[in-house]
């Protein structure tokens, strides 16, 4: 006699549903629908249900996190039925492992995507394969993105300024209120395309014109006239370090006079200074808001030049009397730092020093830029200079100082090529 088990009952019910979804009574007057259940599907092993998971689950509210608007008897019954179904299927698989049709890890592939059209006349559903219309369109070749070897940044500003200048400033000048115009242009090699090379070029020019209150000869004076060009060419040594050659040239274009006299204190190429050095450069950049460059040149050549020695005393610039130029060899270094705290606040700093081991000359420039909208800006500029190549001043010794506070308009743009 064949043993009747829970599994036999489940399989019999599944067969009954497959052959005749609706069982009719003997008198053919009543019908009873068989409710769908997981007991009727083939046995598929996925995981083992432990004793802690075998008990019926009852929903509970904790700290009032959820509640039902109506009774939850239906939910408890459904959860209890689900738990009993899992237990029954697991017992069937344990007692008759040969009847386990599939393992969850080795289930057959899902049938291909299809459509099920309905035929009301025959009351039949058929499964057909989906037909996809594929257009034979060959996309045009996408254009290659442009390659930009050089990155350009340009900005120009016109500002109203207040300036304080020490009496021994090497280019002369006096405390004043003035207009200051400045132009800055940077042209740098794109290191994303040329990671082993460093080639940075910067050109700046500042021109300040101020009214004179204590000068009876002139109605205005030039209180700022500074042209500066720097260039760095380097080849990568390790990480952020480059073998490099550096060049710096600075001069002014217009004449400047001492107050209430016709004595010139500076003119075109009077003074002018050229410095060329060989050494190492450290370059670090984090996005566009933090940059640092340090250039060290143990071998450096410095040339000081004064074109007009008839009207201007060349000793003011560290050049021997009655001489147009002075050449020396020594060492120099230059450090540049940029930090953009916010989109509207930026500080830049430049420290440059040269020594021929007899005298030391240095410049430290700092600019605090506060942008007000897109075109308005406030700047605080300070320039501290130390130069032992020129005569000593009774008040400032070998130090010189300039400060400019300005408010005005600025225009910036960047290009690539």
C-alpha positions as YAML, in Angstrom:
chain: A
units: angstrom
residues:
- id: 1
  name: UNK
  ca: [0.00, 0.00, 0.00]
- id: 2
  name: UNK
  ca: [1.41, 3.34, -0.98]
- id: 3
  name: UNK
  ca: [2.09, 5.77, 1.89]
- id: 4
  name: UNK
  ca: [0.08, 8.97, 1.70]
- id: 5
  name: UNK
  ca: [2.17, 12.01, 2.63]
- id: 6
  name: UNK
  ca: [1.71, 15.77, 2.53]
- id: 7
  name: UNK
  ca: [3.76, 15.86, -0.65]
- id: 8
  name: UNK
  ca: [1.45, 13.32, -2.34]
- id: 9
  name: UNK
  ca: [-1.52, 15.48, -1.47]
- id: 10
  name: UNK
  ca: [0.19, 18.61, -2.85]
- id: 11
  name: UNK
  ca: [1.14, 16.88, -6.09]
- id: 12
  name: UNK
  ca: [-2.35, 15.51, -6.51]
- id: 13
  name: UNK
  ca: [-3.87, 18.93, -6.04]
- id: 14
  name: UNK
  ca: [-1.38, 20.46, -8.47]
- id: 15
  name: UNK
  ca: [-2.32, 17.82, -11.08]
- id: 16
  name: UNK
  ca: [-5.97, 18.48, -10.49]
- id: 17
  name: UNK
  ca: [-5.52, 22.21, -11.05]
- id: 18
  name: UNK
  ca: [-3.46, 21.63, -14.20]
- id: 19
  name: UNK
  ca: [-6.05, 19.26, -15.75]
- id: 20
  name: UNK
  ca: [-9.26, 20.83, -14.56]
- id: 21
  name: UNK
  ca: [-8.97, 24.29, -12.98]
- id: 22
  name: UNK
  ca: [-12.63, 24.11, -11.97]
- id: 23
  name: UNK
  ca: [-14.09, 21.01, -10.21]
- id: 24
  name: UNK
  ca: [-17.78, 20.46, -10.81]
- id: 25
  name: UNK
  ca: [-20.09, 18.72, -8.30]
- id: 26
  name: UNK
  ca: [-21.93, 15.50, -9.16]
- id: 27
  name: UNK
  ca: [-25.18, 17.30, -9.76]
- id: 28
  name: UNK
  ca: [-23.40, 19.76, -12.08]
- id: 29
  name: UNK
  ca: [-25.25, 22.59, -10.34]
- id: 30
  name: UNK
  ca: [-22.46, 24.02, -8.18]
- id: 31
  name: UNK
  ca: [-18.87, 24.97, -9.02]
- id: 32
  name: UNK
  ca: [-15.97, 25.57, -6.65]
- id: 33
  name: UNK
  ca: [-12.83, 27.49, -7.71]
- id: 34
  name: UNK
  ca: [-9.49, 26.20, -6.49]
- id: 35
  name: UNK
  ca: [-7.60, 29.09, -4.89]
- id: 36
  name: UNK
  ca: [-4.04, 29.68, -6.18]
- id: 37
  name: UNK
  ca: [-1.28, 28.64, -3.82]
- id: 38
  name: UNK
  ca: [2.46, 28.07, -3.76]
- id: 39
  name: UNK
  ca: [1.67, 24.44, -2.89]
- id: 40
  name: UNK
  ca: [0.79, 23.82, -6.56]
- id: 41
  name: UNK
  ca: [4.04, 24.98, -8.17]
- id: 42
  name: UNK
  ca: [7.05, 22.70, -8.66]
- id: 43
  name: UNK
  ca: [9.42, 22.32, -5.75]
- id: 44
  name: UNK
  ca: [12.37, 24.72, -5.97]
- id: 45
  name: UNK
  ca: [15.01, 24.78, -3.25]
- id: 46
  name: UNK
  ca: [16.25, 28.24, -2.37]
- id: 47
  name: UNK
  ca: [17.18, 28.25, 1.33]
- id: 48
  name: UNK
  ca: [16.55, 26.39, 4.59]
- id: 49
  name: UNK
  ca: [13.93, 27.80, 6.95]
- id: 50
  name: UNK
  ca: [15.10, 27.40, 10.55]
- id: 51
  name: UNK
  ca: [13.00, 26.83, 13.61]
- id: 52
  name: UNK
  ca: [13.04, 30.54, 14.45]
- id: 53
  name: UNK
  ca: [11.53, 31.31, 11.05]
- id: 54
  name: UNK
  ca: [9.00, 28.43, 11.05]
- id: 55
  name: UNK
  ca: [6.47, 30.00, 13.40]
- id: 56
  name: UNK
  ca: [3.60, 32.08, 12.06]
- id: 57
  name: UNK
  ca: [4.37, 35.79, 12.03]
- id: 58
  name: UNK
  ca: [2.11, 38.28, 13.75]
- id: 59
  name: UNK
  ca: [2.44, 41.99, 12.98]
- id: 60
  name: UNK
  ca: [3.02, 44.09, 16.07]
- id: 61
  name: UNK
  ca: [3.08, 47.82, 16.57]
- id: 62
  name: UNK
  ca: [6.14, 49.19, 18.33]
- id: 63
  name: UNK
  ca: [6.10, 52.62, 19.92]
- id: 64
  name: UNK
  ca: [3.15, 53.52, 17.73]
- id: 65
  name: UNK
  ca: [5.19, 53.48, 14.54]
- id: 66
  name: UNK
  ca: [2.28, 52.09, 12.51]
- id: 67
  name: UNK
  ca: [-1.36, 51.12, 12.96]
- id: 68
  name: UNK
  ca: [-4.16, 49.80, 10.74]
- id: 69
  name: UNK
  ca: [-7.40, 51.67, 10.21]
- id: 70
  name: UNK
  ca: [-9.32, 48.35, 10.23]
- id: 71
  name: UNK
  ca: [-8.90, 44.95, 11.86]
- id: 72
  name: UNK
  ca: [-5.75, 43.04, 10.96]
- id: 73
  name: UNK
  ca: [-7.23, 39.53, 11.09]
- id: 74
  name: UNK
  ca: [-6.91, 39.19, 7.32]
- id: 75
  name: UNK
  ca: [-3.23, 40.13, 7.49]
- id: 76
  name: UNK
  ca: [-2.53, 37.65, 10.27]
- id: 77
  name: UNK
  ca: [-4.31, 34.89, 8.37]
- id: 78
  name: UNK
  ca: [-2.35, 35.61, 5.19]
- id: 79
  name: UNK
  ca: [0.95, 35.59, 7.04]
- id: 80
  name: UNK
  ca: [0.09, 32.38, 8.85]
- id: 81
  name: UNK
  ca: [-0.86, 30.70, 5.54]
- id: 82
  name: UNK
  ca: [2.43, 31.86, 4.01]
- id: 83
  name: UNK
  ca: [4.39, 30.42, 6.92]
- id: 84
  name: UNK
  ca: [2.55, 27.07, 6.76]
- id: 85
  name: UNK
  ca: [3.15, 26.90, 3.00]
- id: 86
  name: UNK
  ca: [6.88, 27.37, 3.45]
- id: 87
  name: UNK
  ca: [7.01, 24.70, 6.15]
- id: 88
  name: UNK
  ca: [5.00, 22.22, 4.06]
- id: 89
  name: UNK
  ca: [7.20, 22.72, 0.98]
- id: 90
  name: UNK
  ca: [10.35, 22.33, 3.06]
- id: 91
  name: UNK
  ca: [9.14, 19.08, 4.67]
- id: 92
  name: UNK
  ca: [8.24, 17.76, 1.22]
- id: 93
  name: UNK
  ca: [11.75, 18.52, -0.10]
- id: 94
  name: UNK
  ca: [13.41, 16.94, 2.96]
- id: 95
  name: UNK
  ca: [11.34, 13.73, 2.78]
- id: 96
  name: UNK
  ca: [11.47, 13.40, -1.02]
- id: 97
  name: UNK
  ca: [14.56, 15.20, -2.36]
- id: 98
  name: UNK
  ca: [14.21, 13.34, -5.69]
- id: 99
  name: UNK
  ca: [11.07, 15.39, -6.39]
- id: 100
  name: UNK
  ca: [12.82, 18.76, -6.11]
- id: 101
  name: UNK
  ca: [12.52, 20.05, -9.66]
- id: 102
  name: UNK
  ca: [15.02, 22.89, -9.50]
- id: 103
  name: UNK
  ca: [17.62, 24.62, -7.40]
- id: 104
  name: UNK
  ca: [17.36, 28.38, -7.15]
- id: 105
  name: UNK
  ca: [20.98, 28.65, -8.31]
- id: 106
  name: UNK
  ca: [20.38, 26.54, -11.45]
- id: 107
  name: UNK
  ca: [16.97, 27.68, -12.64]
- id: 108
  name: UNK
  ca: [16.50, 27.64, -16.42]
- id: 109
  name: UNK
  ca: [16.69, 30.87, -18.33]
- id: 110
  name: UNK
  ca: [13.54, 32.95, -18.54]
- id: 111
  name: UNK
  ca: [11.56, 32.66, -21.77]
- id: 112
  name: UNK
  ca: [12.21, 35.34, -24.36]
- id: 113
  name: UNK
  ca: [10.15, 38.48, -24.27]
- id: 114
  name: UNK
  ca: [6.92, 38.06, -26.18]
- id: 115
  name: UNK
  ca: [3.37, 39.24, -26.69]
- id: 116
  name: UNK
  ca: [0.13, 37.44, -25.73]
- id: 117
  name: UNK
  ca: [-2.62, 38.30, -28.19]
- id: 118
  name: UNK
  ca: [-6.18, 37.34, -27.19]
- id: 119
  name: UNK
  ca: [-8.64, 35.63, -29.56]
- id: 120
  name: UNK
  ca: [-12.19, 36.18, -28.17]
- id: 121
  name: UNK
  ca: [-13.74, 33.80, -30.74]
- id: 122
  name: UNK
  ca: [-11.79, 30.78, -29.52]
- id: 123
  name: UNK
  ca: [-11.25, 32.00, -25.96]
- id: 124
  name: UNK
  ca: [-7.57, 31.20, -26.37]
- id: 125
  name: UNK
  ca: [-4.36, 33.01, -25.50]
- id: 126
  name: UNK
  ca: [-1.27, 32.45, -27.61]
- id: 127
  name: UNK
  ca: [2.29, 33.54, -26.93]
- id: 128
  name: UNK
  ca: [4.12, 35.07, -29.84]
- id: 129
  name: UNK
  ca: [7.59, 36.51, -30.22]
- id: 130
  name: UNK
  ca: [7.92, 40.27, -30.17]
- id: 131
  name: UNK
  ca: [8.95, 41.74, -33.48]
- id: 132
  name: UNK
  ca: [11.35, 44.65, -33.23]
- id: 133
  name: UNK
  ca: [11.72, 47.08, -36.11]
- id: 134
  name: UNK
  ca: [15.38, 47.94, -36.49]
- id: 135
  name: UNK
  ca: [16.23, 50.88, -38.65]
- id: 136
  name: UNK
  ca: [19.36, 50.48, -40.67]
- id: 137
  name: UNK
  ca: [20.82, 53.83, -39.83]
- id: 138
  name: UNK
  ca: [24.56, 54.26, -39.70]
- id: 139
  name: UNK
  ca: [25.37, 57.11, -37.31]
- id: 140
  name: UNK
  ca: [27.77, 59.70, -38.66]
- id: 141
  name: UNK
  ca: [31.26, 59.68, -37.30]
- id: 142
  name: UNK
  ca: [31.32, 61.76, -34.14]
- id: 143
  name: UNK
  ca: [33.75, 64.67, -34.43]
- id: 144
  name: UNK
  ca: [36.78, 64.42, -32.22]
- id: 145
  name: UNK
  ca: [36.86, 66.92, -29.36]
- id: 146
  name: UNK
  ca: [39.12, 69.86, -30.11]
- id: 147
  name: UNK
  ca: [42.64, 69.70, -28.71]
- id: 148
  name: UNK
  ca: [43.77, 72.82, -26.89]
- id: 149
  name: UNK
  ca: [47.51, 73.04, -26.35]
- id: 150
  name: UNK
  ca: [47.47, 76.52, -24.79]
- id: 151
  name: UNK
  ca: [45.28, 77.95, -22.03]
- id: 152
  name: UNK
  ca: [44.81, 81.72, -21.92]
- id: 153
  name: UNK
  ca: [43.47, 83.80, -19.03]
- id: 154
  name: UNK
  ca: [43.03, 87.56, -19.40]
- id: 155
  name: UNK
  ca: [41.68, 90.17, -17.04]
- id: 156
  name: UNK
  ca: [41.66, 93.94, -17.03]
- id: 157
  name: UNK
  ca: [40.52, 96.38, -14.37]
- id: 158
  name: UNK
  ca: [40.12, 100.11, -13.77]
- id: 159
  name: UNK
  ca: [40.02, 101.12, -10.14]
- id: 160
  name: UNK
  ca: [39.89, 104.10, -7.87]
- id: 161
  name: UNK
  ca: [42.76, 103.83, -5.40]
- id: 162
  name: UNK
  ca: [44.26, 105.16, -2.22]
- id: 163
  name: UNK
  ca: [48.01, 104.65, -1.90]
- id: 164
  name: UNK
  ca: [50.68, 105.00, 0.73]
- id: 165
  name: UNK
  ca: [54.31, 105.03, -0.47]
- id: 166
  name: UNK
  ca: [57.43, 105.26, 1.67]
- id: 167
  name: UNK
  ca: [59.63, 108.27, 0.98]
- id: 168
  name: UNK
  ca: [62.52, 106.13, -0.24]
- id: 169
  name: UNK
  ca: [60.52, 104.05, -2.74]
- id: 170
  name: UNK
  ca: [62.93, 103.22, -5.57]
- id: 171
  name: UNK
  ca: [60.57, 104.48, -8.29]
- id: 172
  name: UNK
  ca: [59.49, 107.57, -6.35]
- id: 173
  name: UNK
  ca: [55.89, 108.72, -5.77]
- id: 174
  name: UNK
  ca: [53.79, 110.11, -2.92]
- id: 175
  name: UNK
  ca: [50.67, 109.34, -0.92]
- id: 176
  name: UNK
  ca: [47.63, 110.02, -3.07]
- id: 177
  name: UNK
  ca: [44.20, 109.20, -4.40]
- id: 178
  name: UNK
  ca: [44.35, 107.97, -7.97]
- id: 179
  name: UNK
  ca: [43.04, 105.85, -10.81]
- id: 180
  name: UNK
  ca: [44.77, 102.52, -11.37]
- id: 181
  name: UNK
  ca: [44.49, 100.44, -14.52]
- id: 182
  name: UNK
  ca: [45.89, 96.93, -14.74]
- id: 183
  name: UNK
  ca: [46.12, 94.22, -17.38]
- id: 184
  name: UNK
  ca: [47.09, 90.59, -16.74]
- id: 185
  name: UNK
  ca: [47.55, 87.85, -19.30]
- id: 186
  name: UNK
  ca: [48.59, 84.24, -18.68]
- id: 187
  name: UNK
  ca: [49.42, 81.76, -21.42]
- id: 188
  name: UNK
  ca: [50.19, 78.27, -20.14]
- id: 189
  name: UNK
  ca: [50.82, 74.93, -21.80]
- id: 190
  name: UNK
  ca: [47.96, 72.47, -21.22]
- id: 191
  name: UNK
  ca: [49.43, 69.88, -18.86]
- id: 192
  name: UNK
  ca: [46.53, 67.49, -19.39]
- id: 193
  name: UNK
  ca: [47.89, 66.99, -22.92]
- id: 194
  name: UNK
  ca: [51.55, 67.43, -22.05]
- id: 195
  name: UNK
  ca: [51.96, 66.05, -18.52]
- id: 196
  name: UNK
  ca: [55.77, 65.95, -18.67]
- id: 197
  name: UNK
  ca: [56.20, 69.59, -19.64]
- id: 198
  name: UNK
  ca: [55.76, 72.85, -17.77]
- id: 199
  name: UNK
  ca: [55.61, 76.07, -19.77]
- id: 200
  name: UNK
  ca: [53.98, 79.05, -18.04]
- id: 201
  name: UNK
  ca: [54.07, 82.64, -19.26]
- id: 202
  name: UNK
  ca: [52.63, 85.67, -17.49]
- id: 203
  name: UNK
  ca: [52.53, 89.33, -18.48]
- id: 204
  name: UNK
  ca: [51.19, 92.14, -16.31]
- id: 205
  name: UNK
  ca: [51.15, 95.91, -16.52]
- id: 206
  name: UNK
  ca: [49.92, 98.42, -13.96]
- id: 207
  name: UNK
  ca: [49.53, 102.13, -14.59]
- id: 208
  name: UNK
  ca: [48.40, 104.58, -11.93]
- id: 209
  name: UNK
  ca: [47.70, 108.28, -12.45]
- id: 210
  name: UNK
  ca: [47.11, 110.60, -9.52]
- id: 211
  name: UNK
  ca: [46.41, 114.28, -9.05]
- id: 212
  name: UNK
  ca: [49.14, 116.18, -7.22]
- id: 213
  name: UNK
  ca: [48.24, 118.42, -4.33]
- id: 214
  name: UNK
  ca: [51.77, 119.36, -3.32]
- id: 215
  name: UNK
  ca: [53.27, 119.73, -6.80]
- id: 216
  name: UNK
  ca: [53.15, 123.24, -8.27]
- id: 217
  name: UNK
  ca: [54.71, 122.18, -11.59]
- id: 218
  name: UNK
  ca: [52.50, 119.25, -12.66]
- id: 219
  name: UNK
  ca: [48.78, 118.62, -12.32]
- id: 220
  name: UNK
  ca: [49.20, 114.86, -12.17]
- id: 221
  name: UNK
  ca: [51.92, 112.30, -11.63]
- id: 222
  name: UNK
  ca: [52.56, 108.66, -12.43]
- id: 223
  name: UNK
  ca: [52.46, 106.80, -9.15]
- id: 224
  name: UNK
  ca: [52.42, 103.26, -10.56]
- id: 225
  name: UNK
  ca: [54.12, 102.15, -13.76]
- id: 226
  name: UNK
  ca: [55.22, 98.56, -13.68]
- id: 227
  name: UNK
  ca: [55.64, 96.10, -16.53]
- id: 228
  name: UNK
  ca: [56.48, 92.49, -15.58]
- id: 229
  name: UNK
  ca: [57.02, 89.44, -17.76]
- id: 230
  name: UNK
  ca: [57.84, 85.99, -16.37]
- id: 231
  name: UNK
  ca: [58.36, 82.66, -18.11]
- id: 232
  name: UNK
  ca: [59.07, 79.13, -16.90]
- id: 233
  name: UNK
  ca: [60.02, 76.15, -19.01]
- id: 234
  name: UNK
  ca: [60.45, 72.79, -17.33]
- id: 235
  name: UNK
  ca: [60.59, 69.02, -17.87]
- id: 236
  name: UNK
  ca: [59.25, 66.65, -15.23]
- id: 237
  name: UNK
  ca: [61.77, 65.09, -12.89]
- id: 238
  name: UNK
  ca: [59.57, 63.36, -10.28]
- id: 239
  name: UNK
  ca: [55.92, 63.90, -9.36]
- id: 240
  name: UNK
  ca: [55.46, 67.71, -8.96]
- id: 241
  name: UNK
  ca: [59.13, 68.62, -9.55]
- id: 242
  name: UNK
  ca: [60.53, 69.84, -12.89]
- id: 243
  name: UNK
  ca: [63.99, 70.66, -14.20]
- id: 244
  name: UNK
  ca: [63.44, 74.24, -15.26]
- id: 245
  name: UNK
  ca: [64.72, 77.47, -16.74]
- id: 246
  name: UNK
  ca: [63.24, 80.76, -15.56]
- id: 247
  name: UNK
  ca: [63.18, 84.27, -16.98]
- id: 248
  name: UNK
  ca: [61.93, 87.51, -15.46]
- id: 249
  name: UNK
  ca: [61.97, 91.00, -16.95]
- id: 250
  name: UNK
  ca: [60.60, 94.18, -15.39]
- id: 251
  name: UNK
  ca: [60.66, 97.87, -16.29]
- id: 252
  name: UNK
  ca: [58.42, 100.92, -16.67]
- id: 253
  name: UNK
  ca: [57.35, 102.98, -19.69]
- id: 254
  name: UNK
  ca: [56.62, 106.57, -18.58]
- id: 255
  name: UNK
  ca: [58.65, 109.31, -16.89]
- id: 256
  name: UNK
  ca: [58.30, 110.00, -13.20]
- id: 257
  name: UNK
  ca: [59.46, 113.10, -11.35]
- id: 258
  name: UNK
  ca: [60.21, 114.16, -7.84]
- id: 259
  name: UNK
  ca: [57.57, 116.53, -6.43]
- id: 260
  name: UNK
  ca: [58.11, 120.25, -7.21]
- id: 261
  name: UNK
  ca: [61.18, 119.54, -9.31]
- id: 262
  name: UNK
  ca: [62.04, 118.54, -12.84]
- id: 263
  name: UNK
  ca: [64.34, 115.79, -11.63]
- id: 264
  name: UNK
  ca: [63.40, 112.43, -13.09]
- id: 265
  name: UNK
  ca: [63.23, 109.49, -10.75]
- id: 266
  name: UNK
  ca: [62.41, 106.88, -13.37]
- id: 267
  name: UNK
  ca: [61.79, 106.54, -17.12]
- id: 268
  name: UNK
  ca: [61.49, 103.95, -19.88]
- id: 269
  name: UNK
  ca: [64.10, 101.21, -19.24]
- id: 270
  name: UNK
  ca: [65.34, 103.24, -16.31]
- id: 271
  name: UNK
  ca: [65.36, 101.05, -14.41]
- id: 272
  name: UNK
  ca: [65.02, 97.69, -16.13]
- id: 273
  name: UNK
  ca: [65.98, 94.33, -14.68]
- id: 274
  name: UNK
  ca: [66.48, 90.92, -16.28]
- id: 275
  name: UNK
  ca: [66.99, 87.69, -14.40]
- id: 276
  name: UNK
  ca: [67.63, 84.24, -15.92]
- id: 277
  name: UNK
  ca: [68.02, 81.14, -13.77]
- id: 278
  name: UNK
  ca: [68.45, 77.37, -14.02]
- id: 279
  name: UNK
  ca: [67.20, 75.01, -11.34]
- id: 280
  name: UNK
  ca: [64.09, 73.16, -10.18]
- id: 281
  name: UNK
  ca: [60.41, 74.10, -10.05]
- id: 282
  name: UNK
  ca: [57.70, 72.62, -7.85]
- id: 283
  name: UNK
  ca: [54.19, 73.02, -9.27]
- id: 284
  name: UNK
  ca: [50.95, 72.03, -7.50]
- id: 285
  name: UNK
  ca: [47.40, 72.77, -8.63]
- id: 286
  name: UNK
  ca: [44.09, 71.71, -7.14]
- id: 287
  name: UNK
  ca: [41.27, 72.58, -9.56]
- id: 288
  name: UNK
  ca: [41.27, 76.36, -10.09]
- id: 289
  name: UNK
  ca: [40.99, 77.45, -6.47]
- id: 290
  name: UNK
  ca: [44.39, 76.49, -5.07]
- id: 291
  name: UNK
  ca: [47.74, 76.76, -6.81]
- id: 292
  name: UNK
  ca: [51.34, 76.90, -5.58]
- id: 293
  name: UNK
  ca: [54.60, 77.22, -7.52]
- id: 294
  name: UNK
  ca: [58.13, 77.31, -6.14]
- id: 295
  name: UNK
  ca: [61.09, 77.93, -8.43]
- id: 296
  name: UNK
  ca: [64.65, 77.53, -7.10]
- id: 297
  name: UNK
  ca: [67.60, 78.56, -9.29]
- id: 298
  name: UNK
  ca: [71.03, 77.94, -7.73]
- id: 299
  name: UNK
  ca: [72.59, 79.33, -10.92]
- id: 300
  name: UNK
  ca: [71.18, 82.73, -11.80]
- id: 301
  name: UNK
  ca: [72.22, 85.72, -13.89]
- id: 302
  name: UNK
  ca: [70.99, 89.21, -12.98]
- id: 303
  name: UNK
  ca: [71.24, 92.32, -15.17]
- id: 304
  name: UNK
  ca: [70.28, 95.78, -13.95]
- id: 305
  name: UNK
  ca: [70.03, 98.45, -16.59]
- id: 306
  name: UNK
  ca: [69.46, 102.22, -16.65]
- id: 307
  name: UNK
  ca: [69.12, 103.71, -20.13]
- id: 308
  name: UNK
  ca: [69.07, 107.38, -19.05]
- id: 309
  name: UNK
  ca: [71.99, 108.13, -16.78]
- id: 310
  name: UNK
  ca: [72.03, 111.84, -17.72]
- id: 311
  name: UNK
  ca: [68.82, 112.75, -15.87]
- id: 312
  name: UNK
  ca: [68.54, 109.78, -13.51]
- id: 313
  name: UNK
  ca: [70.97, 108.66, -10.84]
- id: 314
  name: UNK
  ca: [71.75, 104.98, -11.57]
- id: 315
  name: UNK
  ca: [72.89, 104.39, -7.99]
- id: 316
  name: UNK
  ca: [69.21, 104.46, -6.98]
- id: 317
  name: UNK
  ca: [68.93, 101.07, -8.65]
- id: 318
  name: UNK
  ca: [72.14, 99.48, -7.42]
- id: 319
  name: UNK
  ca: [74.15, 100.43, -10.55]
- id: 320
  name: UNK
  ca: [77.56, 102.10, -10.20]
- id: 321
  name: UNK
  ca: [77.64, 105.84, -10.94]
- id: 322
  name: UNK
  ca: [78.00, 106.77, -14.64]
- id: 323
  name: UNK
  ca: [77.33, 103.16, -15.65]
- id: 324
  name: UNK
  ca: [74.36, 101.92, -17.63]
- id: 325
  name: UNK
  ca: [74.30, 98.39, -16.31]
- id: 326
  name: UNK
  ca: [75.50, 95.95, -13.73]
- id: 327
  name: UNK
  ca: [75.74, 92.17, -14.21]
- id: 328
  name: UNK
  ca: [76.05, 89.69, -11.40]
- id: 329
  name: UNK
  ca: [75.74, 85.94, -10.89]
- id: 330
  name: UNK
  ca: [74.10, 84.36, -7.90]
- id: 331
  name: UNK
  ca: [70.97, 82.46, -6.86]
- id: 332
  name: UNK
  ca: [67.28, 83.28, -6.79]
- id: 333
  name: UNK
  ca: [63.96, 81.76, -5.95]
- id: 334
  name: UNK
  ca: [60.35, 82.70, -6.60]
- id: 335
  name: UNK
  ca: [57.22, 81.43, -4.86]
- id: 336
  name: UNK
  ca: [53.68, 82.06, -6.13]
- id: 337
  name: UNK
  ca: [50.55, 81.16, -4.23]
- id: 338
  name: UNK
  ca: [46.85, 81.47, -5.11]
- id: 339
  name: UNK
  ca: [43.96, 80.55, -2.86]
- id: 340
  name: UNK
  ca: [40.31, 81.16, -3.74]
- id: 341
  name: UNK
  ca: [38.44, 80.95, -0.44]
- id: 342
  name: UNK
  ca: [35.03, 81.46, -2.06]
- id: 343
  name: UNK
  ca: [33.94, 82.37, -5.60]
- id: 344
  name: UNK
  ca: [34.14, 86.04, -4.53]
- id: 345
  name: UNK
  ca: [37.25, 86.07, -2.32]
- id: 346
  name: UNK
  ca: [40.75, 85.34, -3.58]
- id: 347
  name: UNK
  ca: [44.26, 86.04, -2.34]
- id: 348
  name: UNK
  ca: [47.44, 85.87, -4.42]
- id: 349
  name: UNK
  ca: [51.00, 86.19, -3.20]
- id: 350
  name: UNK
  ca: [54.41, 86.38, -4.87]
- id: 351
  name: UNK
  ca: [57.79, 86.24, -3.11]
- id: 352
  name: UNK
  ca: [60.95, 86.77, -5.14]
- id: 353
  name: UNK
  ca: [64.55, 86.95, -3.87]
- id: 354
  name: UNK
  ca: [67.95, 87.25, -5.52]
- id: 355
  name: UNK
  ca: [71.42, 87.28, -4.01]
- id: 356
  name: UNK
  ca: [74.89, 87.43, -5.49]
- id: 357
  name: UNK
  ca: [76.25, 86.55, -2.03]
- id: 358
  name: UNK
  ca: [77.22, 90.23, -1.51]
- id: 359
  name: UNK
  ca: [73.75, 91.77, -1.30]
- id: 360
  name: UNK
  ca: [70.16, 90.54, -1.09]
- id: 361
  name: UNK
  ca: [67.23, 91.88, -3.05]
- id: 362
  name: UNK
  ca: [63.64, 90.76, -2.57]
- id: 363
  name: UNK
  ca: [60.01, 91.58, -3.38]
- id: 364
  name: UNK
  ca: [56.92, 90.34, -1.60]
- id: 365
  name: UNK
  ca: [53.59, 91.21, -3.26]
- id: 366
  name: UNK
  ca: [50.14, 90.33, -1.90]
- id: 367
  name: UNK
  ca: [46.71, 91.01, -3.42]
- id: 368
  name: UNK
  ca: [43.38, 90.44, -1.70]
- id: 369
  name: UNK
  ca: [40.57, 90.46, -4.28]
- id: 370
  name: UNK
  ca: [36.95, 90.84, -3.14]
- id: 371
  name: UNK
  ca: [34.51, 90.55, -6.04]
- id: 372
  name: UNK
  ca: [31.17, 92.34, -5.84]
- id: 373
  name: UNK
  ca: [29.01, 90.80, -8.52]
- id: 374
  name: UNK
  ca: [30.49, 90.05, -11.92]
- id: 375
  name: UNK
  ca: [32.20, 93.33, -12.78]
- id: 376
  name: UNK
  ca: [32.86, 95.14, -9.48]
- id: 377
  name: UNK
  ca: [35.83, 94.40, -7.27]
- id: 378
  name: UNK
  ca: [37.74, 95.71, -4.28]
- id: 379
  name: UNK
  ca: [41.46, 95.06, -4.03]
- id: 380
  name: UNK
  ca: [44.05, 95.52, -1.32]
- id: 381
  name: UNK
  ca: [47.58, 95.39, -2.72]
- id: 382
  name: UNK
  ca: [50.79, 95.48, -0.66]
- id: 383
  name: UNK
  ca: [54.37, 95.41, -1.91]
- id: 384
  name: UNK
  ca: [57.27, 95.03, 0.50]
- id: 385
  name: UNK
  ca: [60.75, 95.38, -1.02]
- id: 386
  name: UNK
  ca: [64.22, 94.83, 0.45]
- id: 387
  name: UNK
  ca: [67.30, 95.95, -1.52]
- id: 388
  name: UNK
  ca: [70.79, 96.19, -0.08]
- id: 389
  name: UNK
  ca: [72.30, 97.09, -3.44]
- id: 390
  name: UNK
  ca: [71.12, 100.71, -3.14]
- id: 391
  name: UNK
  ca: [72.09, 103.41, -0.60]
- id: 392
  name: UNK
  ca: [70.67, 103.09, 2.89]
- id: 393
  name: UNK
  ca: [67.73, 105.34, 3.85]
- id: 394
  name: UNK
  ca: [67.67, 107.05, 7.25]
- id: 395
  name: UNK
  ca: [64.01, 106.21, 7.93]
- id: 396
  name: UNK
  ca: [63.42, 102.89, 6.17]
- id: 397
  name: UNK
  ca: [66.91, 101.47, 6.10]
- id: 398
  name: UNK
  ca: [66.96, 99.01, 3.14]
- id: 399
  name: UNK
  ca: [63.22, 98.43, 3.24]
- id: 400
  name: UNK
  ca: [60.61, 99.94, 0.90]
- id: 401
  name: UNK
  ca: [56.85, 99.64, 1.13]
- id: 402
  name: UNK
  ca: [53.80, 100.36, -1.04]
- id: 403
  name: UNK
  ca: [50.09, 99.83, -0.25]
- id: 404
  name: UNK
  ca: [47.13, 100.39, -2.57]
- id: 405
  name: UNK
  ca: [43.45, 100.08, -1.67]
- id: 406
  name: UNK
  ca: [41.18, 100.25, -4.71]
- id: 407
  name: UNK
  ca: [37.55, 99.94, -5.75]
- id: 408
  name: UNK
  ca: [36.53, 99.64, -9.37]
- id: 409
  name: UNK
  ca: [35.42, 97.53, -12.33]
- id: 410
  name: UNK
  ca: [37.05, 94.39, -13.68]
- id: 411
  name: UNK
  ca: [36.66, 92.27, -16.81]
- id: 412
  name: UNK
  ca: [37.89, 88.68, -17.06]
- id: 413
  name: UNK
  ca: [37.75, 85.97, -19.69]
- id: 414
  name: UNK
  ca: [39.57, 82.75, -20.56]
- id: 415
  name: UNK
  ca: [40.29, 81.23, -23.98]
- id: 416
  name: UNK
  ca: [41.99, 78.12, -25.35]
- id: 417
  name: UNK
  ca: [43.70, 77.33, -28.61]
...
